[in-house]
């Protein structure tokens, strides 16, 4: 019965392939492989005829240990920077350099630091920055415009809560600074700053009067001039999340003037100087959430609430003004790792958790992947920026005391290792366990429906972990398995093979209950089960 469905799918997907018979037999042989019985566990294989394009290994829920780490990820320590160790500094990535400036060295002196350095990704070397026309202060922000690092905001370090200066712009090509014109409003700390492609927009934060504001301003570096923003339709706030979508600045969460956490947000259109409120998010109120823009969605994650650090998050689609929850993360997102170090590398979101551990979230796969712990990591206020296919982590402070760090590391990662040793192969086989149920999803299942489906799987008691293998990943594995028989795959389209889920349970007696639950999930077409025996994989 299962083979009939596979054969039908193959004929539908690969009708242009000349060697259909050989490919069909090879895939059916793969489908028939029996798995070794171990620990009385069972697996459910969910075959989904959907057009996903990347590998997902859905991790267990938070109370379970992660099922799989990215074995292709490796930290490489950076040379020690030629400046004092620090935390709370500003940083930008120019594409060729990591630039860090300011911050605090962790001493009792609240004034902070006014120097900086740049790390060249290519030469793996540091250089110090020219002196800045800026006073010692805390609470700064920085953005990269493509030509300059704009540093703005903050308060003087003498406790008077005054404006230290007007901010400045640093040009790495000439190693020089220039002062900014005076802005129509000022934030002492915890505001947001983004670059639109033509303007730097700063918004919210703590004003010179000590209140949380809903005001903002936009700076044009070409004319060295500012304009005020229209007032936002939401409460003033600071320590909020912010992203730039290409057409709108979206802000969400944070805390109000009383210090109470918030769970609302708004989007600002600089072209029309107008705001719109966001639909309600499926998240609780939180202080210091983090966010990235993926190209189509804002992903909000982590932060602090009355219950402590948050491990949940949600994705907001501005095109539909709608939210969708994402799986709980395997790392905690709260104190002392605030503000949360977060970066987007073009495909995945990297975050540093409260314990100093690092994880990746892939929105395409709706999956978290724990990464190896960074060397000599500092949890409190380090830099985390995207660099190529990886991230760079630098600086930060140890919450238990001691000096701030002037060290860092770069992490390059891949979705799936290209080559695996015998131990890795054995470990993978041990993860595949004995009883399979095939669950076919309805035709036309959309990405949002698939994500909702995986979220529902994560909520089912008795599921230890599950994974999704996309069509392209299925082809990659198929090709690797039959690498000595290219006639099976050389003419096969990379998206020809069906995708599938594999769900691992801890109790074989749960099979009937799990199947019944799966049959009740939205988008499920049919659930079939097949018992396997110990033996060949």
C-alpha positions as CSV (number, residue, x, y, z in Angstrom):
1,X,0.0,0.0,0.0
2,X,2.8,2.4,0.9
3,X,4.8,1.4,-2.1
4,X,1.8,2.0,-4.3
5,X,1.6,5.6,-3.0
6,X,5.4,6.0,-3.5
7,X,5.3,4.6,-7.0
8,X,2.3,6.9,-7.9
9,X,4.2,9.9,-6.5
10,X,7.3,9.0,-8.4
11,X,5.5,8.6,-11.7
12,X,3.9,12.0,-11.1
13,X,7.1,13.7,-10.2
14,X,9.6,12.2,-12.6
15,X,7.6,11.5,-15.7
16,X,10.4,13.2,-17.7
17,X,13.1,10.8,-16.5
18,X,14.2,8.2,-19.0
19,X,15.5,5.7,-16.4
20,X,12.2,5.7,-14.4
21,X,12.2,2.0,-13.7
22,X,15.7,1.9,-12.2
23,X,15.0,5.0,-10.1
24,X,11.6,3.7,-9.0
25,X,13.2,0.4,-7.8
26,X,16.0,2.3,-6.0
27,X,13.6,4.5,-4.2
28,X,11.3,1.6,-3.3
29,X,14.3,-0.2,-2.0
30,X,15.1,2.8,0.2
31,X,11.5,2.9,1.4
32,X,11.5,-0.8,2.3
33,X,14.7,-0.5,4.4
34,X,14.0,-2.0,7.8
35,X,15.3,-0.4,10.9
36,X,16.8,-1.9,14.0
37,X,14.7,-2.3,17.0
38,X,16.1,-0.6,20.1
39,X,14.8,0.6,23.5
40,X,11.2,-0.3,22.6
41,X,10.9,3.0,20.7
42,X,9.1,3.6,17.5
43,X,9.2,6.1,14.6
44,X,6.5,7.7,12.5
45,X,7.4,8.6,8.9
46,X,5.3,11.4,7.6
47,X,5.6,11.6,3.8
48,X,4.5,15.1,2.7
49,X,4.1,16.0,-1.0
50,X,5.0,19.6,-0.5
51,X,7.6,21.8,-2.1
52,X,9.9,22.5,0.7
53,X,13.5,23.3,-0.3
54,X,15.7,22.8,2.8
55,X,16.5,20.2,5.5
56,X,14.7,20.4,8.9
57,X,15.7,18.4,11.9
58,X,13.0,19.5,14.3
59,X,14.4,19.4,17.8
60,X,12.6,18.0,20.9
61,X,10.6,20.3,23.0
62,X,12.5,22.3,25.6
63,X,12.2,19.7,28.4
64,X,14.1,17.2,26.2
65,X,17.7,17.3,25.2
66,X,18.4,18.4,21.6
67,X,18.3,15.5,19.2
68,X,20.9,16.8,16.7
69,X,23.6,19.5,16.6
70,X,24.9,21.0,13.4
71,X,27.9,18.8,12.9
72,X,29.2,21.2,10.2
73,X,29.6,24.1,12.6
74,X,33.0,25.0,14.0
75,X,34.1,28.0,16.1
76,X,37.4,29.7,15.1
77,X,38.9,32.0,17.7
78,X,39.8,35.5,16.5
79,X,43.1,37.3,17.4
80,X,42.8,39.4,20.6
81,X,41.6,42.9,19.8
82,X,44.0,45.8,20.4
83,X,41.5,47.5,22.7
84,X,40.3,46.9,26.2
85,X,37.7,44.2,26.8
86,X,34.1,45.5,26.9
87,X,30.4,44.9,26.9
88,X,27.5,47.1,25.8
89,X,29.5,48.5,22.9
90,X,28.0,49.2,19.5
91,X,29.0,47.2,16.5
92,X,28.3,46.9,12.8
93,X,29.4,44.6,10.0
94,X,30.5,46.4,6.8
95,X,30.8,43.2,4.7
96,X,34.6,43.2,5.0
97,X,35.1,44.3,8.6
98,X,33.5,44.1,12.0
99,X,33.7,47.5,13.7
100,X,33.2,47.9,17.4
101,X,33.2,51.1,19.4
102,X,32.5,52.4,23.0
103,X,30.9,50.3,25.7
104,X,32.0,49.6,29.3
105,X,35.0,47.7,30.6
106,X,33.0,46.4,33.6
107,X,34.8,48.6,36.1
108,X,33.1,50.7,38.7
109,X,33.6,53.8,36.5
110,X,30.2,54.4,34.8
111,X,31.7,56.7,32.2
112,X,32.5,54.0,29.6
113,X,34.9,53.9,26.7
114,X,35.4,56.1,23.7
115,X,37.7,54.0,21.5
116,X,37.2,51.2,19.0
117,X,38.7,48.8,16.5
118,X,37.9,47.0,13.3
119,X,38.5,43.4,12.4
120,X,39.2,42.5,8.8
121,X,37.5,39.2,7.9
122,X,39.9,38.5,5.0
123,X,43.2,39.1,6.7
124,X,42.0,38.0,10.1
125,X,43.7,41.1,11.6
126,X,42.6,44.1,13.8
127,X,43.3,47.8,13.4
128,X,42.4,50.6,15.9
129,X,40.0,53.4,14.9
130,X,40.8,57.1,14.8
131,X,39.7,59.1,17.8
132,X,36.0,60.0,17.7
133,X,34.5,63.4,18.4
134,X,32.2,61.9,21.0
135,X,32.1,62.2,24.7
136,X,32.2,59.3,27.1
137,X,28.7,57.9,27.4
138,X,26.4,54.9,27.6
139,X,23.3,53.9,25.7
140,X,24.6,54.5,22.2
141,X,23.2,52.9,19.0
142,X,24.9,52.3,15.7
143,X,23.9,51.4,12.1
144,X,25.8,50.8,8.9
145,X,24.7,52.8,5.9
146,X,26.9,51.1,3.3
147,X,29.6,53.8,3.6
148,X,29.5,55.0,7.3
149,X,28.8,53.8,10.8
150,X,26.4,56.2,12.4
151,X,26.7,56.4,16.2
152,X,23.8,58.2,18.0
153,X,22.1,58.6,21.4
154,X,23.3,57.9,24.9
155,X,23.8,59.9,28.1
156,X,26.9,61.4,29.7
157,X,28.5,59.2,32.2
158,X,28.5,61.5,35.2
159,X,25.0,60.7,36.3
160,X,23.5,64.0,35.1
161,X,21.4,62.2,32.4
162,X,22.3,64.8,29.8
163,X,22.8,64.7,26.1
164,X,26.6,64.1,25.6
165,X,26.9,65.3,22.0
166,X,25.0,65.1,18.6
167,X,26.4,61.8,17.5
168,X,29.0,61.1,14.8
169,X,29.6,59.1,11.6
170,X,32.7,57.0,11.0
171,X,34.1,56.3,7.5
172,X,36.3,53.2,7.5
173,X,37.7,54.0,4.0
174,X,39.4,57.1,5.4
175,X,39.5,56.1,9.1
176,X,37.8,59.4,9.9
177,X,34.8,60.8,11.8
178,X,32.4,63.6,11.2
179,X,29.9,65.2,13.7
180,X,26.2,64.9,13.0
181,X,23.7,67.8,13.0
182,X,21.6,68.2,16.2
183,X,18.5,66.0,16.2
184,X,15.0,67.2,17.1
185,X,14.7,64.6,19.9
186,X,17.2,62.6,21.9
187,X,17.2,59.2,23.6
188,X,19.5,58.5,26.6
189,X,19.2,54.8,26.2
190,X,17.3,51.7,24.9
191,X,16.0,53.3,21.7
192,X,16.0,51.6,18.3
193,X,18.0,52.6,15.2
194,X,17.7,51.2,11.6
195,X,18.9,52.2,8.1
196,X,16.3,52.4,5.4
197,X,18.7,52.8,2.5
198,X,18.4,56.6,2.5
199,X,17.8,57.5,6.2
200,X,18.7,56.5,9.7
201,X,15.5,56.2,11.7
202,X,15.8,56.4,15.5
203,X,12.7,55.9,17.7
204,X,11.6,55.4,21.2
205,X,13.9,55.0,24.2
206,X,14.3,57.1,27.4
207,X,14.2,60.8,26.9
208,X,16.1,63.5,28.8
209,X,13.1,64.0,31.1
210,X,13.3,60.3,32.0
211,X,10.1,59.2,30.3
212,X,9.6,56.5,27.6
213,X,8.8,58.1,24.3
214,X,6.8,57.3,21.2
215,X,8.7,60.0,19.2
216,X,11.4,59.5,16.7
217,X,13.5,61.2,14.0
218,X,15.1,60.4,10.6
219,X,18.6,61.5,9.6
220,X,19.7,62.0,6.0
221,X,23.5,61.6,5.9
222,X,23.7,63.2,2.4
223,X,22.4,66.5,3.7
224,X,23.4,66.0,7.3
225,X,19.9,66.9,8.3
226,X,17.0,65.6,10.5
227,X,13.3,65.4,10.3
228,X,10.8,64.5,13.0
229,X,8.5,61.5,12.7
230,X,4.8,61.6,13.2
231,X,3.8,60.3,16.7
232,X,3.3,56.5,16.9
233,X,-0.2,55.2,17.7
234,X,1.2,53.0,20.5
235,X,2.5,53.8,24.0
236,X,6.0,55.2,24.4
237,X,8.5,52.5,25.1
238,X,12.1,51.4,25.3
239,X,14.0,48.1,25.1
240,X,11.7,47.1,22.2
241,X,12.4,45.0,19.1
242,X,12.8,46.6,15.7
243,X,13.3,45.6,12.0
244,X,13.4,47.4,8.6
245,X,11.4,45.5,5.9
246,X,12.4,47.6,2.9
247,X,9.3,49.7,3.1
248,X,8.4,49.9,6.8
249,X,10.1,50.1,10.2
250,X,8.3,47.6,12.6
251,X,8.6,48.0,16.3
252,X,7.2,45.5,18.9
253,X,7.2,44.8,22.6
254,X,9.5,46.5,25.2
255,X,8.6,48.3,28.4
256,X,6.6,51.5,29.0
257,X,7.4,54.4,31.3
258,X,6.3,52.4,34.3
259,X,8.6,49.5,33.4
260,X,5.6,47.2,32.5
261,X,6.3,44.9,29.6
262,X,4.3,45.3,26.4
263,X,3.0,43.0,23.7
264,X,1.9,45.3,20.9
265,X,3.6,47.0,18.0
266,X,3.3,49.3,15.0
267,X,4.8,49.8,11.6
268,X,6.1,53.2,10.3
269,X,6.1,54.1,6.6
270,X,8.8,56.8,6.0
271,X,7.6,57.6,2.5
272,X,4.2,58.8,3.8
273,X,5.3,59.6,7.4
274,X,2.5,57.4,8.6
275,X,1.9,54.6,11.1
276,X,-0.3,51.5,11.4
277,X,-0.9,49.3,14.4
278,X,0.0,45.6,14.1
279,X,-2.5,42.8,14.7
280,X,-2.2,41.2,18.2
281,X,0.7,38.8,18.5
282,X,0.4,35.2,20.0
283,X,3.0,36.2,22.5
284,X,2.9,37.4,26.1
285,X,4.2,40.9,27.1
286,X,8.0,41.0,27.3
287,X,10.9,43.3,28.0
288,X,13.9,43.3,25.5
289,X,12.6,40.9,22.8
290,X,14.9,40.4,19.8
291,X,13.9,40.5,16.2
292,X,15.3,39.9,12.7
293,X,13.9,40.5,9.2
294,X,14.0,37.5,6.9
295,X,13.0,39.2,3.7
296,X,9.3,38.4,4.1
297,X,8.7,38.1,7.9
298,X,9.8,39.7,11.2
299,X,10.8,37.0,13.6
300,X,10.4,38.1,17.3
301,X,12.1,35.9,19.9
302,X,13.0,35.7,23.6
303,X,13.0,38.6,26.1
304,X,11.9,38.8,29.7
305,X,8.5,38.5,31.4
306,X,7.3,38.1,34.9
307,X,7.9,34.4,34.5
308,X,11.5,34.9,33.5
309,X,13.4,34.4,30.3
310,X,11.3,33.5,27.2
311,X,12.0,30.7,24.8
312,X,9.1,31.3,22.5
313,X,8.6,33.5,19.5
314,X,6.5,34.3,16.5
315,X,6.8,35.4,12.9
316,X,4.9,38.4,11.6
317,X,4.0,38.8,7.9
318,X,3.4,42.5,7.1
319,X,1.8,41.5,3.8
320,X,-1.1,39.8,5.6
321,X,-0.8,41.5,9.0
322,X,-0.7,38.1,10.6
323,X,1.4,36.2,13.1
324,X,2.4,32.5,13.3
325,X,4.1,31.0,16.4
326,X,7.5,29.3,15.9
327,X,8.7,26.3,17.9
328,X,10.2,26.8,21.4
329,X,14.0,27.2,21.3
330,X,16.5,24.9,22.9
331,X,18.2,28.0,24.5
332,X,16.8,30.5,26.9
333,X,16.4,34.1,25.9
334,X,16.6,36.4,28.9
335,X,18.8,37.8,31.6
336,X,21.8,38.0,31.7
337,X,22.0,37.9,27.9
338,X,20.3,41.3,27.4
339,X,20.0,42.9,25.0
340,X,19.8,39.5,23.2
341,X,22.6,39.0,20.7
342,X,20.9,38.2,17.5
343,X,21.9,38.1,13.8
344,X,20.4,37.0,10.4
345,X,22.8,35.5,7.9
346,X,20.4,35.5,5.0
347,X,18.9,32.0,5.7
348,X,19.0,31.5,9.5
349,X,18.6,33.5,12.7
350,X,21.4,33.0,15.2
351,X,20.8,33.8,18.9
352,X,22.9,33.7,22.1
353,X,21.0,32.3,25.0
354,X,21.1,33.3,28.7
355,X,23.6,30.5,29.4
356,X,25.9,31.5,26.6
357,X,24.8,28.7,24.3
358,X,24.0,29.4,20.7
359,X,21.2,28.2,18.4
360,X,20.0,28.7,14.8
361,X,16.4,29.0,13.7
362,X,15.5,28.4,10.1
363,X,12.2,29.9,9.1
364,X,12.1,27.9,5.9
365,X,12.3,24.7,7.9
366,X,10.6,26.0,11.1
367,X,13.4,24.3,13.0
368,X,16.0,25.1,15.7
369,X,19.5,23.7,15.7
370,X,21.7,23.9,18.7
371,X,25.3,24.9,17.9
372,X,28.6,24.2,19.8
373,X,29.3,26.5,22.6
374,X,31.6,29.4,21.7
375,X,35.1,29.5,23.2
376,X,35.5,31.8,26.2
377,X,32.0,33.1,25.6
378,X,30.7,36.2,27.4
379,X,27.0,36.3,28.0
380,X,26.3,40.0,28.9
381,X,26.1,42.3,25.9
382,X,28.6,40.9,23.4
383,X,28.5,41.7,19.6
384,X,26.9,39.2,17.3
385,X,26.9,40.0,13.6
386,X,26.4,38.0,10.4
387,X,29.5,37.3,8.3
388,X,29.1,35.3,5.1
389,X,27.4,32.0,5.9
390,X,28.2,32.4,9.6
391,X,28.3,34.8,12.6
392,X,31.0,36.6,14.6
393,X,30.7,36.9,18.4
394,X,33.0,39.4,20.2
395,X,33.4,40.9,23.6
396,X,30.8,40.8,26.4
397,X,31.0,40.4,30.1
398,X,30.8,37.5,32.5
399,X,27.7,37.9,34.8
400,X,29.5,36.2,37.7
401,X,32.1,39.0,37.7
402,X,35.6,39.4,36.3
403,X,36.9,41.5,33.4
404,X,35.0,42.0,30.1
405,X,36.4,40.2,27.1
406,X,38.4,41.5,24.1
407,X,38.2,38.1,22.5
408,X,35.9,36.7,19.9
409,X,35.2,33.9,17.5
410,X,33.7,33.3,14.1
411,X,31.4,30.4,13.4
412,X,30.7,29.0,9.9
413,X,28.0,26.4,9.6
414,X,26.2,24.3,7.0
415,X,22.8,22.7,7.1
416,X,24.1,19.2,6.6
417,X,27.8,18.0,6.8
418,X,29.1,17.0,3.4
419,X,30.9,13.9,4.8
420,X,30.2,11.8,7.8
421,X,32.4,9.3,9.6
422,X,31.4,5.9,10.7
423,X,30.4,7.1,14.2
424,X,28.1,9.7,12.7
425,X,26.5,7.2,10.4
426,X,26.0,4.8,13.4
427,X,24.5,7.6,15.4
428,X,22.0,8.5,12.7
429,X,21.0,4.8,12.3
430,X,20.4,4.6,16.1
431,X,18.1,7.6,15.9
432,X,15.9,5.8,13.3
433,X,13.7,3.5,15.2
434,X,11.4,0.6,14.6
435,X,7.7,1.3,13.8
436,X,6.8,3.5,10.9
437,X,3.5,5.2,10.1
438,X,3.2,7.1,6.8
439,X,1.0,10.2,7.0
440,X,0.2,11.9,3.6
441,X,-0.7,15.5,3.6
442,X,-3.3,17.0,1.3
443,X,-2.2,18.4,-2.0
444,X,-1.6,22.1,-2.1
445,X,-0.3,22.4,1.5
446,X,1.2,25.8,2.0
447,X,4.3,26.7,3.9
448,X,2.2,28.3,6.7
449,X,0.1,25.2,7.0
450,X,3.2,23.0,7.1
451,X,4.7,25.2,9.9
452,X,1.4,25.0,11.8
453,X,1.5,21.2,11.3
454,X,5.0,21.0,12.8
455,X,3.9,23.2,15.8
456,X,1.1,20.8,16.4
457,X,3.5,17.9,16.4
458,X,5.6,19.6,18.9
459,X,2.6,19.9,21.2
460,X,1.8,16.2,21.2
461,X,2.8,14.4,24.4
462,X,5.0,11.4,23.8
463,X,6.9,12.8,20.9
464,X,10.6,13.0,21.7
465,X,11.7,14.6,18.5
466,X,10.9,14.7,14.8
467,X,12.5,15.8,11.6
468,X,11.5,16.9,8.2
469,X,13.5,16.0,5.0
470,X,12.6,18.3,2.1
471,X,12.5,17.1,-1.5
472,X,16.0,18.6,-2.2
473,X,17.5,17.0,0.9
474,X,15.8,13.7,0.0
475,X,17.5,13.9,-3.4
476,X,20.8,14.7,-1.7
477,X,20.6,11.7,0.5
478,X,19.4,9.5,-2.4
479,X,22.3,10.6,-4.5
480,X,24.8,10.0,-1.7
481,X,23.4,6.5,-1.1
482,X,23.6,5.5,-4.8
483,X,26.7,7.6,-5.6
484,X,28.2,4.5,-7.4
485,X,25.1,4.1,-9.5
486,X,24.6,7.6,-11.2
487,X,22.1,6.1,-13.6
488,X,19.6,6.2,-10.7
489,X,19.8,9.9,-10.2
490,X,21.8,11.8,-12.8
491,X,18.6,12.6,-14.8
492,X,16.4,13.0,-11.8
493,X,15.2,16.5,-11.0
494,X,16.3,17.6,-7.5
495,X,12.8,18.1,-6.3
496,X,11.5,14.8,-7.7
497,X,11.5,12.7,-4.6
498,X,8.8,13.1,-2.0
499,X,9.6,15.0,1.3
500,X,8.9,13.3,4.6
501,X,8.7,13.7,8.3
502,X,10.1,11.3,10.9
503,X,8.7,11.4,14.4
504,X,10.3,9.5,17.2
505,X,8.2,8.4,20.2
506,X,9.4,6.9,23.5
507,X,6.7,4.4,24.0
508,X,5.5,1.8,21.4
509,X,2.2,1.6,23.2
510,X,1.5,5.1,22.1
511,X,1.2,4.3,18.4
512,X,-2.6,4.1,18.3
513,X,-3.0,7.4,20.2
514,X,-0.4,9.2,18.1
515,X,-2.0,8.0,14.8
516,X,-5.4,9.1,16.0
517,X,-4.0,12.5,16.8
518,X,-2.2,12.8,13.5
519,X,-5.4,11.9,11.6
520,X,-7.1,14.8,13.3
521,X,-4.6,17.4,12.3
522,X,-5.5,19.9,9.6
523,X,-4.0,19.1,6.3
524,X,-3.5,15.3,6.8
525,X,-4.9,13.2,3.9
526,X,-4.2,9.7,5.2
527,X,-2.4,7.9,7.9
528,X,-0.9,4.4,7.2
529,X,1.2,2.3,9.6
530,X,3.8,-0.4,8.9
531,X,5.6,-2.4,11.6
532,X,9.2,-3.2,10.9
533,X,11.5,-5.8,12.3
534,X,15.1,-5.6,13.6
535,X,17.5,-5.8,10.8
536,X,18.9,-4.1,7.8
537,X,18.8,-0.4,7.3
